[in-house]
Amino acid sequence: MKRSLLRKLFLNISLVLILAFIVCTLIGKYVLQSYFLQSKLNELQPQMESIAETIGAAGQASTYLLKKGFIIKAYDLNAREMEVFGSSTPSENDLPAGLPRIEDDIRTAIEPYVSEIIGGGQVATITKLDGMDDQSILIGQPIRQGETLIGGLFLIKPISELTSAMRGFMVTFMLAALLALALTLYILYRVIKPMIQPIKLMTSSSEAMAKGNYDVRVPANGYGELGELASSFNILASRLEQNHNAAVKLEQVRRDYVANVTHELRTPLASIRAMSETLGDRMVHDEEEKQRYYYSIQLESHRLHRLIDDMLELSRLQSGSTAFKKSLTSARPIIEKINSRFSILAEDLDIKLSLTDQAWRIPDFFGHGDRVEQVLTILLDNALKYTESEGTVKLDASWDDEIITVSVSDTGQGISEEELPFVFDRFYKSDKSHAGQGTGLGLSLAKEILTLLNETIGVHSSEQGTCFYFTLHRN
């Protein structure tokens, strides 16, 4: 069974509080008792001085203390008891339990202090007297007749009788303290429990994460550092979830990539193998037919070469090992090369290639001329492949003080809205009927090139055709 942090923390704090309560109660009891006895001592000492003065002046005195159970004795200089209280002296039966019952016992108790009092000194103390079971208050006063010392006056009272009055107070004090302790422990439990709750949630959440569930979160409303810990835990969980999703996506991309590469390589290799076997078996005798086979093998080998080149190029770009040095570049030579290269191809395909005046007047831009030419080649080649005969492919541009936008549009069948988000993925071909016309890597290459140039590329399409556009910065 798991040990509960809440239980352990609560028990430990409770134990400390209980021990502190016991120690404080004992100390409080001692302090209160000492204060009470000292107050009593300070209260009795002036009364004893008054009684001693009365005896010195009148020879006799009376006091209510005798009826309260106090032992009061007077002795002359020869240590003989002086009869100074008359009939007010209590009998032995009136003495409280624990006090000396006979004169010898009283003398034994106060004997250590007689010489000090008769010598003219004073005594006021709480001490353990001989022949008594408990500590007692002892007060000794010299008796003077005028300026002459004639004897000493002593008072004895066990503190157990004086402190009996405190017992009721101490019981009340203990009950109040126990109630305060119980209330403190209850409040402590109510405070600790919500503080521990986030830790319990994080424990269960971490166990869930260990099992592969990364979408768990904990409330970040804990106290102080616990709240920060909960927030950090949620950030960690979020990043782990992102990494997990990225890993899953990467694995899926890897599988798709392998499948696409395998598919793209299988088709031309199968064609080359079939045609070479046919020629090798001497099954074709017509010379013109042989040339057609040779030409087809050559086309398929070129396609393989182009596919491998595109794959290597895309791999280099995505690995970050290729760096482009940007400079101020003139657009006019690029447009002239593009027009020269694609005008003949468009004419052979019976497609109208239109370069607008804006395209011819594209201002200088800050970039890489060869790579921009490569992007235009990819977009125009793609547009011509997906445009039917008698269609139109247009190269246009617009700009402001900062950015040039170059667009390549066609009048082909367009791309469906569902397929638009995937047109820049590797090996993606929106028109499956044209699967043999390209490698499916051109648009991916174009996007990687423009990304490395810190430019953007986009597409919009409709039933009237498709338009690809990208940006070039002038500065």
Secondary structure, 3 states (H helix, E strand, C coil): CCCCHHHHHHHHHHHHHHHHHHHHHHHHHHHHHHHHHHHHHHHHHHHHHHHHHHHHHHCCCCCHHHCCCCEEEEEECCCCECCCCHHHCCCHHHCCCCCCCCHHHHHHHHHHHHHHHHCCCCEEEEEECCCCCCEEEEEEEEEEECCEEEEEEEEEEEHHHHHHHHHHHHHHHHHHHHHHHHHHHHHHHHHHHHHHHHHHHHHHHHHHHHCCCCCCCCCCCCCCHHHHHHHHHHHHHHHHHHHHHHHHHHHHHHHHHHHHHHHHHHHHHHHHHHHHHHHHCCCCCCHHHHHHHHHHHHHHHHHHHHHHHHHHHHHHHHHCCCCCCCEEECCHHHHHHHHHHHHHHHHHCCCEEEECHHHHCCCCEEECHHHHHHHHHHHHHHHHHCCCCCCEEEEEEEECCCEEEEEEEECCCCCCCCCHHHCCCCCCCCCHHHCCCCCCCHHHHHHHHHHHCCCCEEEEEECCEEEEEEEEECC
